[in-house]
Amino acid sequence: MRDPADAAAFIRANTTPVHPPLVPEIALYTADQITPLWQATQDALDMAGVEPPFWAFAWAGGQAVARYVLDAPETVAGKRVLDICAGSGLCGIAAAKAGAAHVSAADIDPLSLTAVGLNAEASGVVLDIRTDDLLARPPGPWDVVLAGDVCYERALADAVLPWLREAASNGALVLLGDPGRSYLPASGLERVAEYDVPTATELESADVKHTVVWRVG
């Protein structure tokens, strides 16, 4: 699905614009049911091992970070912000709405990046969409880095957490949202805020996930 127009049409055909429960200020193209979209993605791309459509859901960690940023706009106002492993772009959209001077959203999944553009447009903001793999090189000069729900797989956590720590050591404010995923580190985090996030039982083990926004040190 190399053609962006085809990707946008696919997303519109398999999702519905909704307002996530914790962040109703934001509109996201979201899947109503998880299994049909997983299969549709596989069929449309016609290849084995395709990335699951993580971009099609408002994950608890992303909702928590977005809510925190919207409630504390001084966190990002006037600053350069990166939404890393952006998925739907939820965190970046919240930063743009909260007054960030410039927001980049980065993900390695091409469908994710198309979804980010559609979600940003639906939410009335503009994001700089990054198609390059930012984790493959040292962090750039961002003031704030947002990461929503990135500790659900060991390989991803092993790649992104050292990168986030390096960004923090360079002076960035790094915020990580997590509802108790398996690969959340046991140290080097400062609790910033907590939320009970309504979730879908197709995705999670409960219909509400207690979620923490952490500052990465």
Beta strands, then each sheet from edge to edge (+ up, - down):
strand 1: 16-18
strand 2: 28-30
strand 3: 80-84
strand 4: 102-106
strand 5: 128-130
strand 6: 144-148
strand 7: 173-178
strand 8: 189-198
strand 9: 208-216
sheet 1: 1+ 2-
sheet 2: 5+ 4+ 3+ 6+ 7+ 9- 8+
end
